[in-house]
Amino acid sequence: MKTLQVHIVTPDGPVFDGDVEMITTKAESGELGILPGHIPMVAPLQIGAVRLNKGTETEFVAVNGGFVEVQQEKVTILAQTAEKADSIDIARAEEAKKRAESRLQGSQDDVDFKRAQLALKRAMNRIDVYKHH
C-alpha cells in the first residue's frame, strides 16, 4: 500500500518522522483524513489527537494547535506543542486538568476564563491520547 511521509515538528524539535498509510487530524474546519495523493493544502489545526495509521498499528500524538501542510506524498504538521502517547506524563496532565477546572469556577474576567478553557482542552487532549497508549 502507498504511504505518506509525515513530519510533526514543534519549536523544540521533531516529534514524529515516518511513513504512514493514513493520517487523521482536527482542522479548524473539521475532521481531516489524509491519504497518499491528497490534494495539496494548508489548514490551521485545533487542539486534538493526530492518528497515524500504518497497517494494523495506530499511533497517537497530542497536538495543541498549529498548521498542517499537505503535499502529494508528504504531510508536515507545525505544532505549538506535540507529544506522543507514550511520552505523556499522565499525572501532570491530570493535575493540569484539575487546575484549569478550578480556575474556570473562580474566573472573574473573560481573559482568565478563555485561558482556563484552553488549558482544560489541552489537558483533556493529553489524557485522551494517553489512554490510547
N, C-alpha and C positions, 0 to 999 in steps of 0.2 A: 504494500500500500504506500502511496505517496505520503511524504511528510513535509512539515513546515519547520524551518529553523526559527526557534524562539529565544529571544533575549529579554530578560526582565532586569532592569537596571535602576538603581537608586543613586542619590548623591554620594552614598557611602560605598558604592561599587556594585558589581553584578550579583544578582541573587539566583538567577537561573539561566543556563545556557544549554540548549539541547534541541533535539528533533522530536516533534510530536505529530500525531495524526490529526488532532483537533484541539483547538483552544476555545474555551468559553469564558466570557468575562462580562461585567456590567458596565456598559457605556452610559453616559448621561441620557441617551435616547432609549435605553432599554437593554435587555439581554442580547449579547452578540456572540454568535457561533462562527468560528473561522476555520475553514478547511483549505487545503492546498488549492491554489488557483483563484482564491478570493479576490474580488476587485480591490485595487489599491484605495486606501482611505486613511484618514486620521480622525480620531474621536477622543473627547475627554472621558475619563473614567470616573465612576462612582467608587465609594468605599465598598469593597466586596471581595469575593473569592475569585481567583483565576483558576480554572480547571484545565489541566494539561493531560490529554488522553493519548496514550500510546499502547496499542494492543489492549490487553486486559488491565493494564495499570493506569491509575489516575493519580496525579499529584496535585496538591492544592497549595496555593500561595495567597496569603492575605495581602491585599494591595489597598493602600489608603490614598486614593486619588491619583492623578497623573494623566497620561495620554497613552493611547495605543496607536501605533503606526503599522498598517498592513501593506505589504508589497506582495508580489506574486507568490513567492515561496518563503517569505521571511516576515516575522512579526516581532516588533520591538515595543516593549512596554517601558515607558519612562515614568517611574512612580516616585512619589514623595517618600514613601517607605514601603517596604515589602518584606514579608517573612514566609519562609517555607513552614509547613505544618509541623515538621519535626524540630524546628528551632524556636518555636513559640514557648515562652515561659508562661505556663497556664496560671500559676499563682499570681504573677504580676498582672496578667490580663484580667483576672477575677477582681483583684484589688482596684485596678483602674475602673472597672465597671461599677464597683461599689462607690468609689469617689465621685464618679460622674452622676450616678443616681442621687447621691446626697446633695450634690451641687444643684441638680435640677429642682429638688424640693425646696432649697433655700434661695434660689436665684431671684434677684430683685430687678435686674435690668436685662434688656434684650441681648446685649453683648455676652454677658455671662451665660445666659440661657442657651444661646447658639453654640458657644464654645463647649458647654457641657453636653449638648446634644451630639456634637461631632465626636467628642471624647467617648461618649457612650456607644456610638455607632462603630468607632474604631475598635473598642474593647470587645464588643459583641462579635464583630467580624473575626477578630483573632481567636476568640473562644470557639466559634463555629468551625473555622478552618482547623483548629487543633483537634476537634472531635473526629476529623477525617484521617487523622494521623494513625 
